[in-house]
Amino acid sequence: MKKFFFERECRTATSECYTILRRETALGRIDLHFTDTVVHSTLSITENITAEEIQDLVDAIDEELINSIGVSKQELIVHVHQ
């Protein structure tokens, strides 16, 4: 069973924004900005979650959002705010 779910809020040619959900509870938001070689992201968490859960969330973002849209990346940079 998936631990996190993502609902797209908006999409442009070089960026996407998602609400992050766990079950039916909103945990925060991820803003992704794509360049030729790097994906820059801002992860804003509004709930208290552990550092391990944050790492699980970053892994899910990389697997489900970055890889699924076919962006060729060499690096994912994540700025986390909690």
ChimeraX attribute file (.defattr): number of C-alpha atoms within 10 A of each C-alpha:
attribute: neighborCount
match mode: 1-to-1
recipient: residues
	/A:1	3
	/A:2	7
	/A:3	11
	/A:4	19
	/A:5	19
	/A:6	19
	/A:7	12
	/A:8	13
	/A:9	12
	/A:10	11
	/A:11	12
	/A:12	8
	/A:13	7
	/A:14	11
	/A:15	15
	/A:16	17
	/A:17	19
	/A:18	19
	/A:19	17
	/A:20	23
	/A:21	16
	/A:22	13
	/A:23	11
	/A:24	9
	/A:25	11
	/A:26	17
	/A:27	19
	/A:28	18
	/A:29	20
	/A:30	23
	/A:31	19
	/A:32	22
	/A:33	17
	/A:34	18
	/A:35	12
	/A:36	10
	/A:37	12
	/A:38	15
	/A:39	21
	/A:40	16
	/A:41	20
	/A:42	16
	/A:43	21
	/A:44	17
	/A:45	17
	/A:46	12
	/A:47	11
	/A:48	10
	/A:49	11
	/A:50	9
	/A:51	9
	/A:52	9
	/A:53	13
	/A:54	16
	/A:55	11
	/A:56	14
	/A:57	17
	/A:58	17
	/A:59	13
	/A:60	17
	/A:61	22
	/A:62	14
	/A:63	12
	/A:64	14
	/A:65	17
	/A:66	18
	/A:67	12
	/A:68	10
	/A:69	9
	/A:70	8
	/A:71	15
	/A:72	14
	/A:73	14
	/A:74	9
	/A:75	10
	/A:76	17
	/A:77	12
	/A:78	15
	/A:79	12
	/A:80	13
	/A:81	10
	/A:82	12
